[in-house]
C-alpha cells in the first residue's frame, strides 16, 4: 500500500493524514519483523544455490524460528505476571 502524495503546493485532508498514519503503523511492524528475521545470518548472506526451493525453505525456516521466539517470549512474560 502506498500513501497518497500531497498535491503540489497543497495539503492533505484529515482523512488522508489518518490513512497515512494507519499505513505507516502497518509498515513499521512489517519492517521490524523483517529486521528480526535478518538476525539469522543465512538470510543476510548471499545464497548461491540455484535451487529457488532451497531459498524458499531457508526463508520459511527463519520466519518459523522468529515466530517461535516471539511465542516463547510471550509465554515467559505471561508467566512472570502476578
Secondary structure, 3 states (H helix, E strand, C coil): CCCCCCCCCCCCCHHHHHHHHHHHHHHHHHHHHHHHHCCCHHHHCCCCCCCHHHHHHHHHHHHHHHHHHHHHHHHHHHHHCC
